[in-house]
């Protein structure tokens, strides 16, 4: 119930809200449903439909034991340019290329060459159409905003904060076991890992997110689909994130009562996301960001009730899109 209230799906009396009525019709977890509503509002629904549909089935990428290195290399080839560091966007890219191949009657051949399971791709395509149809029936359609392809992919990356919450992590150096029983200091090595609210995780070896994409001199953020435990706890289905979406699109963001570290001074404030991620931001910027966040969610709430946008509300949406596209990471400083 707490999850549904956080989503805005039920009110304090546990009655369905307009948002809840929409989410109840979608055959995906409620958090993915809200991500799709965000996507329709901002104008980047198409890639998010693929991500949400794929979450209903097993990973379509396959890796035969005797061709694993080749399969991993092929998977990484779908994560280039604006799609870097994202298993989710790599899958979107693979799906879009598969659709083109299918239009030429070469879908099976494409899957064989790309180490994809053709039956799973067809299931994703079917679920994707079902989700889109349900959204249209609920009155949720893109509002005339058409982002260029690169901007759409970047916005979709940012909105994964909504779809994968609370599976968010922040980078840190971790000590990793080398796979030997030797208890000496040589049995371990230091590498970039991630901390979550209640522990630590490493990126799963099958992910397209690589160590070279992680900057040791600054914090990286990660949205992930699930945790799996083998020799250690790994995150699977990963996407690197800028810091701004965590504050702008996160579910629980507050102005902390704690003062910022002494080196920042009086002109700075502390924001807290999800009760454990802390960011220092200039007080003026922080106030504007919190007001924009509140205004955007108010626009979202009116829109799902069927209220047409005013000019002021359209401007709020445009500002949010511009900020997400620009990332503006320099606005926020992470503290431990």
Order of alpha helices (4+ residues) and beta strands (2+ residues): alpha-alpha-alpha-alpha-alpha-alpha-alpha-alpha-alpha-beta-beta-beta-beta-beta-alpha-beta-beta-beta-alpha-alpha-beta
